[in-house]
Amino acid sequence: MQRVRRYWDSRLWAGLLFCAALLLATNGWANTNQRGVNWFDENAAAAASGPASITISLSEQRAYFYKGGKLIGVSKVSSGKNGHRTSPGHFRVLAKRPNHRSTVYGSYVDRRTGRVVKANVNTRRDRRPPGTYYRGAKMNFYLRFNGGIGMHASGHVPNYPASHGCVRMPPQMARKFYHYARVGTPVRVHY
């Protein structure tokens, strides 16, 4: 019995190694990320001629970056939740701000201690307590495209709408979209 078990164990490992080699030879593992989400080909972005454009799919919760009509990158996103839906339409990047902070959503901070007194405030609704100041939520690599709505980096990007209308992106993807988009870049938002 022991001899049979060793024989099958060695055949199992040989089969697994063969499958792994086959996957590597066909680039099955090497390009896995490019068939999924959160990838950006910076070499193609630098080499491609033609204008950049961004498409945001609200139903897929994905953003697509194109240059000269060629797909350069894909990012997962989190758009506006119920009551704060991200509007579909055709827009353009209106402004770029690398270290933007929200003027509406953030925290009230004690002036003396620097400690947050009240988090997750809406300045349109929540009164500022005495002795505090308002500190807006970070929205790094902000690409504004529709009024105060834009794309920006966030540490919380679930696979469903969760923002106050903006399009949240993982920080590494927001940085790349920000770097290669220019003011005037078309942004198409659809379901």
C-alpha positions, 0 to 999 in steps of 0.5 A, spaced: 500 500 500 505 504 501 508 503 494 502 505 491 501 511 495 508 514 493 507 512 486 500 516 485 503 522 490 509 522 485 504 522 479 500 527 482 506 532 483 508 531 476 502 533 473 501 539 477 508 541 475 506 540 468 500 544 468 504 550 471 509 549 466 503 549 460 500 555 464 507 559 464 508 557 457 502 560 454 502 566 459 496 564 463 499 567 469 503 572 466 497 576 464 492 574 469 491 581 471 490 584 464 484 580 463 481 582 470 481 589 473 486 594 476 491 594 471 494 600 467 499 599 461 504 605 462 508 603 456 502 603 451 500 609 454 507 613 453 507 610 446 500 611 443 498 617 439 492 620 439 487 623 445 486 620 451 479 618 454 475 615 460 469 611 460 466 609 467 461 603 467 456 604 473 453 597 472 460 594 472 463 599 477 469 599 472 473 605 469 476 604 462 482 609 460 483 609 452 489 613 448 488 613 441 482 608 441 486 603 445 485 600 451 490 602 456 488 600 463 482 598 467 480 600 474 475 598 479 471 604 482 465 605 487 460 610 484 455 614 488 450 610 492 442 611 493 441 619 494 447 621 491 447 617 484 453 619 479 450 622 473 451 618 467 452 623 461 458 626 456 463 630 460 470 633 460 475 633 465 474 640 468 480 640 473 486 636 476 488 637 483 493 632 486 491 633 493 484 636 493 480 635 499 472 635 500 468 642 501 462 638 503 464 631 507 469 631 512 470 632 520 470 637 525 477 637 529 478 640 535 483 647 534 487 645 541 488 638 540 487 636 533 483 630 535 477 629 531 470 631 535 465 629 529 467 625 523 463 623 517 460 630 517 456 634 511 457 641 512 450 643 509 447 639 514 451 638 520 453 645 525 460 646 527 461 645 534 465 651 538 472 650 538 473 646 532 475 647 524 472 643 518 477 638 515 475 636 508 476 628 506 482 627 502 480 626 495 487 625 492 489 625 484 482 628 483 479 629 476 473 633 476 468 632 470 461 634 472 460 640 477 463 638 484 463 630 482 470 627 480 474 621 480 479 620 486 483 616 490 480 612 496 482 607 501 475 604 501 473 602 494 467 596 494 464 593 488 458 597 489 456 604 489 458 607 496 460 614 495 456 621 495 457 622 488 464 621 486 467 615 483 472 612 488 478 608 485 484 605 488 490 609 490 495 606 485 489 606 479 487 614 481 494 616 480 495 613 473 489 615 470 491 622 473 498 622 470 495 620 463 489 625 463 489 632 461 484 637 462 479 637 457 479 629 456 473 626 455 469 622 460 463 618 458 459 615 464 454 610 462 450 604 465 
